[in-house]
């Protein structure tokens, strides 16, 4: 049973890393589930404090991932229309993944630009707001990736530390 939990945990870690870049998958929470599965094995001693802290971090990162692009749009002079456009662009990138990873970056940018143009902003203001959206998206993605990599590092470290107790025949 321990081997199955470790394999499932490892799969969650890989999916969590991918979820750092793909908006349809919440990367850090999936990585956290991988840590949880590792801690559910009989060999790894339970550390509920670590699991609680890492869960809280994963939840905060998910919330920030939605808030940061909007904050970036606002910071660079965007209006509510730019923020809505950013969100619509992100949804479009999930529904029509034609451009793949590039689409995840382009559509929120286009959405913010179009939203600002609807708000009757000039091209310069609309471009600034779209750039703010882009920076916010990149920042959120980087945060998710860093947290997922740290969780993966914890997973590997714990596995390596207790591998002799896990892999017994």
N, C-alpha and C positions, 0 to 999 in steps of 0.2 A: 504494500500500500504506500509505503514511503517513496518508493521509486516513482509511482504514478503521480503522487503529489509534487515531486521535484520536477518531473517532465512537464506537468501542467503549469507549474510555477514558471519554469523556463520559457514556455510558450507565451505565457502572459507577459513576461519581461520583453520578449521580442516584439510582441504586438503592441506593448506600451511604448517602446521606442518608435515604432512606426506611427503610432497614434500621436506622437509629438508633432508630426508633420501633416497628418491627415485630419481634417476637421471632423470627420465622421466618427473618429475613435478618440475617446478621452484617455490620452496616454498615461499620465501619472496615476489615475485611479486603477487602470488595468495593471500597471507595474506594481502598485500596492497590493493588488490581489495576488500577484506572484509572490511577493514577500509573505503574505498571510499564508499561502499554501505551503511555503517552505517552513514556516513556524509551526504548522499543523503536523509536521512529521514528528515521530517519536524521539528522534535523536537530537533535534535542535531544541535547546531550552527556551521556554516561552519568555518573551520580553514584551509584555503588554504595554509598557511605557513607550518603547521604541515604536511599536505598531500604532499606538494612539497618536504619537507625534507625527509619524510619517503619513497617517491618514489625514490628520488636520492639514498638513502641508499640501497633500494632493487635492483636498477640497478647496483650499485657498487658491491654489494655482488654477483650478478649473474656473473659479469665479473671476480671477484676474484675467484669464484668457478671454473672457467675454467683455470685460471692462476696459482693458488696455487699448484695443483699437479705437474704441469710442473716445477714450481720453486723449489719444493721439490726434484724432480728428479735431476735437475741441481745442486742444493746445495750439494747433497750427491754424486757428482761425475759422474752423468749420462750424456749421450751424447744426441744428437738430436734423435737418434734411441730409447733411453729409453723414451723420452718424447712422441714420436710417439707411442711406444708400450703401454704407459700408456693410451693414448687416444683410441687406438684400443681396449684395454682391457675394458675400460669403455663402449664403443659401444657394445662390445660382451655381457657385463653384461646386457645391455638394450634389446638386441635382444633375448638373451637366458637367461631369468630370472630363470633358473633351480634351482640355489642355493639360490634364494631370496636375502635377505639383505646380507648374507654372500658372495654371488657372486659379489655384488657391491664392496666389499672390496678385494676379492681374484683376480678377473680378471684384474684390473689395476696393481696390484702387479705382476701378471704373465706376463702381457703385457710388463711392464718395464723390467723385468728380461729377457724375450725372446728378446726384442729389443736390450738390451745391449749384449746379447750373439751373436746376428747377427752382431753387431758392432765389434765383436771379443774381447770383454772385458773378463777378467778372471771371475771366479765364484764369487770371493769376491767383485769385483767392481760392477758386475751385481746385487748382493744381496744388496749392499749399495744403489744403484740407485733405486731398487725396494722398499726398506725400505723408502727412501725419498719420493717416489710416494705415498706410503701408508700414511705417516705422512701428506703429502699435502692433500690427500683426506679426512682424518679425520679432519684436521683443517678447510677445506672448509665446511664440513658437520656441524661441531660445530658452525661455524659462521652463517650458514643458520638457524640452529635450534635456536640459541640465538635471532637472529633478528625476526624470526617467533613467538617466545614466547613473546618477547617484544610487537610486534604488537597485539598479542592475549590479552596481559595484557591491552593495550590501549583500545582495543575493549570492553573488559569486564568492565573496569573502566568507559568509556563513557556511555555504556549501563546502568550500575548501577546508575550512576549519574543522568541520565535523564529518568529512567525507568517509573516514574510516568506520564510523558508526553507522553510516547510511548504507554503504556498499559492502554488505556482508553476504556471504553465500552459505 
